[in-house]
């Protein structure tokens, strides 16, 4: 077969293009220090890298869950620690002023102090983590403790509240979001259990109307309760507005650490002691005009307060093993992700020294090809004469 000048030129150009591609690939490898810059560089290796990166994304989510879980537990612990400290202050006041020889005026001042402690504890029980209440179960946008009520779709709502003693006269005042009084409900006398005037938790139906009989707009409302037993005031205390929801912290495939978000389990567990009622019992005892009966009531409430404190400390003891488990899981994923990073590096990372040597060799070959091509395709006088 006759090899023409045109065939040699095309062959040389093809070889130069291939060498250019190899030069570009080596230069890119050196610049990025990576063997894999596109899928075609190593399809199998790229598939492995993508799989590893998917695993890292999942691990990152686990790590974020663990960090948030630890912060949540620490927030709960700090809140309960502050409440425990306040309980001890209230206990000290009750112990000090249970003495029958202390004048009534001083007892009433102590009652105000305990009532302020009660308000502080209620505020702490309504602590938020971010935008979520930490003790309201899944009802994270609802304050767990307090006299709150929601109207939805014009449906009548129940007002739930606690009384520290039987009452013969209960008045409920309902206010809107602007703290404007919209409805006053006077329950009067003759209560039956659960209707709003007996010791313990009471429920009263509200039709959602204001004092003029006009339906109120949907939304949140607060209410205050004033109760008396004849001439004597009766203390009222907050009730729970949340649910029994738990917070699952996902730390691995089919692995969770649950954080108890049900505030009742901390402050008013079934079969246990209601902390809020107990504090108001102390206030009631300090305000009791019958000094002897009031002292007995205070001392009984102090014993109950010790139980409430024990309940909270028992719940606090649950945090340590959960925190330890989260920390161990975090350490595991940190180590595991490091190994995955090393595997990715092994696949992706280029041997720069070797690449530089290859580049220099290829450059010499490229220069030689150009020099050879120049000699082979240079036209002579004989070519023109032909």
C-alpha positions as CSV (number, residue, x, y, z in Angstrom):
1,X,0.0,0.0,0.0
2,X,1.3,3.4,-1.0
3,X,1.7,5.7,2.0
4,X,1.0,9.3,1.0
5,X,2.1,12.5,2.5
6,X,-1.5,13.2,3.6
7,X,-1.7,9.9,5.4
8,X,1.4,10.6,7.3
9,X,0.2,14.1,8.3
10,X,-3.1,12.8,9.5
11,X,-1.4,10.0,11.5
12,X,1.0,12.5,13.2
13,X,-1.9,14.9,14.0
14,X,-3.8,12.0,15.6
15,X,-0.9,11.0,17.8
16,X,-0.3,14.7,18.8
17,X,-4.0,15.0,19.8
18,X,-3.8,11.8,21.9
19,X,-0.6,13.1,23.6
20,X,-2.3,16.5,24.2
21,X,-5.2,14.6,26.0
22,X,-2.7,12.7,28.1
23,X,-0.8,15.9,28.9
24,X,-4.0,17.6,29.9
25,X,-5.0,14.7,32.1
26,X,-1.7,14.6,33.9
27,X,-1.7,18.4,34.3
28,X,-5.2,18.2,35.8
29,X,-4.1,15.4,38.1
30,X,-1.1,17.4,39.4
31,X,-3.2,20.6,39.8
32,X,-6.0,18.9,41.7
33,X,-3.8,16.2,43.3
34,X,-6.7,13.8,42.5
35,X,-6.8,10.7,40.3
36,X,-10.6,11.0,39.9
37,X,-11.8,14.3,38.4
38,X,-14.5,12.8,36.3
39,X,-16.4,9.5,36.1
40,X,-14.5,8.3,33.0
41,X,-11.2,8.5,34.9
42,X,-12.2,5.3,36.8
43,X,-15.9,4.4,36.7
44,X,-15.5,1.7,39.4
45,X,-13.5,3.9,41.7
46,X,-16.0,6.7,41.2
47,X,-18.9,4.4,42.2
48,X,-17.0,3.4,45.4
49,X,-16.3,7.1,46.2
50,X,-20.0,8.0,45.7
51,X,-21.1,5.1,48.0
52,X,-18.6,6.2,50.7
53,X,-19.9,9.8,50.4
54,X,-23.4,8.6,50.9
55,X,-22.3,6.8,54.0
56,X,-20.6,10.0,55.3
57,X,-23.9,11.9,54.7
58,X,-25.8,9.4,56.9
59,X,-23.1,9.6,59.5
60,X,-23.2,13.4,59.5
61,X,-26.9,13.2,60.2
62,X,-26.3,10.8,63.1
63,X,-23.6,13.1,64.5
64,X,-26.0,16.1,64.3
65,X,-28.7,14.1,66.1
66,X,-26.2,13.1,68.8
67,X,-25.0,16.7,69.2
68,X,-28.6,18.0,69.5
69,X,-29.5,15.1,71.8
70,X,-26.6,16.0,74.2
71,X,-27.5,19.6,74.2
72,X,-31.2,18.7,74.9
73,X,-30.2,16.5,77.8
74,X,-27.9,19.2,79.2
75,X,-30.7,21.7,78.9
76,X,-33.0,19.4,80.8
77,X,-30.4,18.8,83.5
78,X,-29.7,22.5,84.1
79,X,-33.4,23.2,84.3
80,X,-34.1,20.4,86.8
81,X,-31.0,21.4,88.8
82,X,-32.4,25.0,89.1
83,X,-35.8,23.6,90.1
84,X,-34.3,21.3,92.7
85,X,-32.4,24.3,94.2
86,X,-35.7,26.3,94.4
87,X,-37.4,23.4,96.0
88,X,-34.8,23.4,98.8
89,X,-35.3,27.1,99.3
90,X,-39.1,26.6,99.6
91,X,-38.5,23.7,102.0
92,X,-36.3,25.9,104.2
93,X,-38.9,28.6,104.3
94,X,-41.7,26.1,105.2
95,X,-39.5,24.5,107.9
96,X,-38.6,27.9,109.4
97,X,-42.1,29.4,109.4
98,X,-44.0,26.3,110.5
99,X,-43.3,27.4,114.1
100,X,-46.6,28.3,115.7
101,X,-44.9,31.1,117.7
102,X,-44.1,33.1,114.5
103,X,-46.5,36.1,114.0
104,X,-49.1,35.8,111.2
105,X,-47.7,38.8,109.4
106,X,-44.3,37.1,109.0
107,X,-45.9,33.9,107.9
108,X,-47.8,35.9,105.2
109,X,-44.5,37.4,104.0
110,X,-43.0,33.9,103.8
111,X,-46.1,32.8,101.9
112,X,-45.4,35.4,99.3
113,X,-41.8,34.2,99.0
114,X,-42.9,30.6,98.5
115,X,-45.5,31.8,95.9
116,X,-42.8,33.6,94.0
117,X,-40.7,30.4,94.1
118,X,-43.7,28.5,92.8
119,X,-44.0,31.0,89.8
120,X,-40.2,30.6,89.1
121,X,-40.6,26.8,89.1
122,X,-43.6,27.0,86.7
123,X,-41.5,29.3,84.4
124,X,-38.6,26.8,84.5
125,X,-41.0,23.9,83.8
126,X,-42.0,25.9,80.7
127,X,-38.4,26.1,79.5
128,X,-37.8,26.0,75.7
129,X,-35.0,24.4,73.8
130,X,-34.8,26.5,70.6
131,X,-38.4,27.0,69.7
132,X,-39.7,23.9,71.5
133,X,-41.0,23.4,75.0
134,X,-38.9,20.6,76.5
135,X,-41.6,19.2,78.9
136,X,-44.7,19.2,76.7
137,X,-44.4,15.9,74.8
138,X,-45.1,16.3,71.2
139,X,-47.1,19.5,71.8
140,X,-43.8,21.4,71.5
141,X,-45.5,24.7,70.7
142,X,-47.8,24.6,73.8
143,X,-46.6,25.7,77.2
144,X,-46.7,22.5,79.2
145,X,-47.8,24.0,82.6
146,X,-50.1,26.9,83.1
147,X,-53.6,28.0,82.6
148,X,-53.7,27.9,78.8
149,X,-56.5,27.0,76.5
150,X,-56.9,26.9,72.7
151,X,-60.0,27.6,70.7
152,X,-60.1,25.8,67.3
153,X,-62.9,25.8,64.8
154,X,-65.3,27.3,67.3
155,X,-65.4,24.1,69.3
156,X,-65.9,24.6,73.1
157,X,-62.8,24.2,75.2
158,X,-62.2,22.7,78.6
159,X,-60.5,24.8,81.3
160,X,-58.5,22.6,83.6
161,X,-57.0,23.8,86.8
162,X,-56.0,22.6,90.2
163,X,-57.1,23.6,93.7
164,X,-55.1,22.9,96.9
165,X,-58.3,22.6,98.9
166,X,-62.1,22.5,98.6
167,X,-63.7,25.7,97.5
168,X,-67.1,27.2,97.7
169,X,-66.6,30.1,95.4
170,X,-64.5,29.9,92.2
171,X,-64.2,32.7,89.6
172,X,-62.4,32.2,86.3
173,X,-61.2,35.2,84.2
174,X,-60.3,34.5,80.6
175,X,-58.0,36.8,78.6
176,X,-56.9,37.0,75.0
177,X,-53.5,37.4,73.5
178,X,-53.5,41.1,74.3
179,X,-54.2,40.4,78.0
180,X,-57.7,41.8,77.5
181,X,-60.4,40.3,79.7
182,X,-63.0,38.6,77.4
183,X,-65.0,36.4,79.7
184,X,-65.7,36.0,83.4
185,X,-67.1,32.7,84.6
186,X,-68.5,32.6,88.2
187,X,-69.0,28.9,89.2
188,X,-71.0,29.7,92.4
189,X,-71.7,27.2,95.1
190,X,-72.7,23.5,95.1
191,X,-69.8,21.9,93.3
192,X,-69.7,18.3,92.5
193,X,-66.4,16.3,92.0
194,X,-64.7,17.4,88.8
195,X,-66.9,20.4,88.2
196,X,-64.5,23.1,89.4
197,X,-64.6,23.4,93.1
198,X,-63.2,20.3,94.8
199,X,-59.7,19.7,95.9
200,X,-57.5,18.4,93.0
201,X,-57.8,18.7,89.3
202,X,-60.9,20.4,88.0
203,X,-62.4,20.8,84.5
204,X,-64.9,23.4,83.4
205,X,-66.4,23.6,79.9
206,X,-66.0,27.0,78.1
207,X,-68.3,27.6,75.2
208,X,-65.8,29.9,73.5
209,X,-68.0,33.0,73.8
210,X,-67.1,36.3,75.4
211,X,-69.2,38.1,78.0
212,X,-71.5,39.5,75.3
213,X,-72.2,36.0,73.9
214,X,-70.1,36.6,70.8
215,X,-67.9,33.7,69.5
216,X,-64.2,34.5,69.9
217,X,-61.6,34.0,67.2
218,X,-59.5,30.8,67.1
219,X,-56.2,31.0,69.0
220,X,-54.6,30.8,72.5
221,X,-56.1,32.2,75.6
222,X,-55.0,32.3,79.3
223,X,-57.2,32.3,82.4
224,X,-56.8,33.0,86.0
225,X,-58.6,31.3,88.9
226,X,-59.7,32.9,92.1
227,X,-61.0,30.5,94.7
228,X,-62.3,30.8,98.2
229,X,-63.7,28.5,100.9
230,X,-66.0,30.9,102.6
231,X,-63.8,33.7,103.8
232,X,-60.6,31.8,103.3
233,X,-58.6,31.9,100.0
234,X,-57.9,28.6,98.3
235,X,-54.6,28.3,96.3
236,X,-54.8,27.1,92.7
237,X,-52.0,25.5,90.8
238,X,-51.2,24.8,87.1
239,X,-52.0,21.6,85.2
240,X,-50.4,19.8,82.3
241,X,-51.3,20.9,78.8
242,X,-48.9,18.6,76.8
243,X,-49.0,14.9,75.9
244,X,-47.0,11.7,76.6
245,X,-44.7,12.2,73.7
246,X,-41.0,11.0,73.8
247,X,-38.1,12.5,71.7
248,X,-36.3,9.7,69.8
249,X,-32.6,10.5,69.1
250,X,-31.6,8.4,66.1
251,X,-28.0,7.4,66.6
252,X,-27.7,4.6,64.1
253,X,-29.7,2.2,61.9
254,X,-32.5,1.0,64.1
255,X,-30.8,2.6,67.2
256,X,-32.5,5.3,69.2
257,X,-32.0,7.0,72.6
258,X,-35.4,8.3,73.9
259,X,-35.7,11.5,75.9
260,X,-38.8,11.7,78.1
261,X,-40.7,14.9,77.2
262,X,-43.8,14.2,79.3
263,X,-43.6,16.9,82.0
264,X,-46.0,14.9,84.2
265,X,-43.3,12.3,84.7
266,X,-41.1,15.0,86.2
267,X,-43.5,17.1,88.2
268,X,-46.7,15.2,88.7
269,X,-46.3,11.5,88.0
270,X,-49.1,9.1,88.2
271,X,-49.1,7.6,91.7
272,X,-46.6,10.2,92.8
273,X,-46.5,13.8,94.1
274,X,-47.7,16.9,92.3
275,X,-44.9,19.5,92.9
276,X,-47.1,22.5,92.1
277,X,-49.9,21.4,94.4
278,X,-47.4,20.8,97.2
279,X,-45.9,24.2,96.9
280,X,-49.3,25.8,97.0
281,X,-50.1,23.7,100.1
282,X,-47.2,25.3,101.8
283,X,-48.6,28.7,100.8
284,X,-52.0,27.7,102.0
285,X,-50.6,26.6,105.3
286,X,-48.7,29.8,105.8
287,X,-51.8,31.9,105.1
288,X,-54.1,29.8,107.3
289,X,-55.6,32.0,110.0
290,X,-55.7,28.9,112.2
291,X,-52.0,28.9,113.2
292,X,-52.0,25.3,114.6
293,X,-53.8,23.8,111.6
294,X,-51.6,25.8,109.3
295,X,-48.4,24.5,110.9
296,X,-49.6,20.9,110.5
297,X,-50.4,21.6,106.9
298,X,-46.9,23.1,106.3
299,X,-45.1,20.2,107.9
300,X,-47.2,17.6,105.9
301,X,-46.4,19.5,102.7
302,X,-42.7,19.5,103.5
303,X,-42.7,15.8,103.7
304,X,-44.5,15.7,100.4
305,X,-42.1,18.2,99.0
306,X,-39.2,15.8,99.8
307,X,-40.9,13.2,97.8
308,X,-41.3,15.6,94.9
309,X,-37.6,16.4,95.1
310,X,-36.8,12.7,95.0
311,X,-38.9,12.3,91.9
312,X,-37.0,15.0,90.1
313,X,-33.6,13.6,91.1
314,X,-34.7,10.1,90.0
315,X,-35.5,11.5,86.5
316,X,-32.2,13.4,86.5
317,X,-30.4,10.1,87.2
318,X,-31.8,8.8,83.9
319,X,-29.7,11.4,82.0
320,X,-26.2,10.1,82.7
321,X,-26.6,6.7,81.0
322,X,-28.3,8.3,78.0
323,X,-25.6,10.9,77.8
324,X,-22.9,8.2,78.0
325,X,-24.6,6.3,75.2
326,X,-24.7,9.4,73.0
327,X,-21.0,10.1,73.6
328,X,-20.0,6.5,72.8
329,X,-22.1,6.6,69.6
330,X,-20.5,9.9,68.7
331,X,-17.0,8.5,69.2
332,X,-17.8,5.5,67.1
333,X,-19.1,7.5,64.2
334,X,-16.1,9.9,64.4
335,X,-13.7,6.9,64.1
336,X,-15.7,5.3,61.4
337,X,-16.0,8.4,59.3
338,X,-12.2,8.8,59.6
339,X,-11.7,5.4,58.1
340,X,-14.1,6.2,55.3
341,X,-12.2,9.4,54.6
342,X,-9.0,7.4,54.4
343,X,-10.6,5.0,51.9
344,X,-11.8,7.9,49.8
345,X,-8.4,9.5,49.8
346,X,-6.8,6.2,48.8
347,X,-9.1,6.0,45.7
348,X,-9.0,9.7,44.8
349,X,-5.6,11.0,45.8
350,X,-3.0,11.2,43.1
351,X,0.7,10.2,43.4
352,X,1.9,13.7,42.5
353,X,5.6,12.7,42.3
354,X,4.9,9.9,39.9
355,X,2.5,12.1,37.9
356,X,5.2,14.8,37.5
357,X,7.7,12.2,36.2
358,X,5.0,10.9,33.8
359,X,4.3,14.4,32.7
360,X,8.0,15.2,32.0
361,X,8.3,11.9,30.0
362,X,5.2,12.7,28.0
363,X,6.4,16.2,27.4
364,X,9.7,14.8,25.9
365,X,7.7,12.4,23.8
366,X,5.5,15.2,22.6
367,X,8.4,17.4,21.7
368,X,10.1,14.5,19.9
369,X,6.9,13.8,17.9
370,X,6.7,17.4,16.9
371,X,10.4,17.4,15.8
372,X,9.9,14.2,13.8
373,X,6.8,15.5,12.2
374,X,8.5,18.7,11.2
375,X,11.2,16.7,9.3
376,X,8.8,14.2,7.7
377,X,6.2,16.6,6.4
378,X,8.6,19.4,5.4
379,X,8.2,19.8,1.5
380,X,11.3,19.8,-0.7
381,X,12.1,21.2,-4.2
382,X,11.5,17.8,-5.7
383,X,8.0,17.8,-4.4
384,X,7.2,21.1,-6.0
385,X,8.8,20.0,-9.4
386,X,6.6,16.9,-9.4
